[in-house]
Amino acid sequence: MARFTRRQLLGAGLGTAAMGLLTGCATQQQNKDWSWWPVTQQSFNILSDGFRKKASGTSLVDSVAEAEQQIMAVFKNKGLSIRKGTA
């Protein structure tokens, strides 16, 4: 199978779904028994709740920092390990 760079595929007008089909084996290596959905949806909800606080004066930076702590707690409560990266 031919390999294309992300830039080549995007330049040809292909979206990320098409790129996934064309670029190879990532889906074959994925553990199909694992689902991020509960954590992902909960993370979106935490961020959304924080962003809504902007109307009452909370800065987006503060909302994201608070969301980071809450999301890390969600992972830990599910028995998953997580650590904060450094910039």
SULFENHU-V732092 format. One record per run of one state. SS is the DSSP state (@ for helix, = for strand, . for the rest). FROM is the first residue (numbers start at 1). TO is the last residue. If there is no record, write none. Layout:
# SULFENHU-V732092
{{SS & FROM & TO} {SS & FROM & TO}}
This chain:
# SULFENHU-V732092
{{. & 1 & 5} {@ & 6 & 11} {. & 12 & 15} {@ & 16 & 23} {. & 24 & 25} {@ & 26 & 29} {. & 30 & 36} {@ & 37 & 56} {. & 57 & 59} {@ & 60 & 77} {. & 78 & 87}}
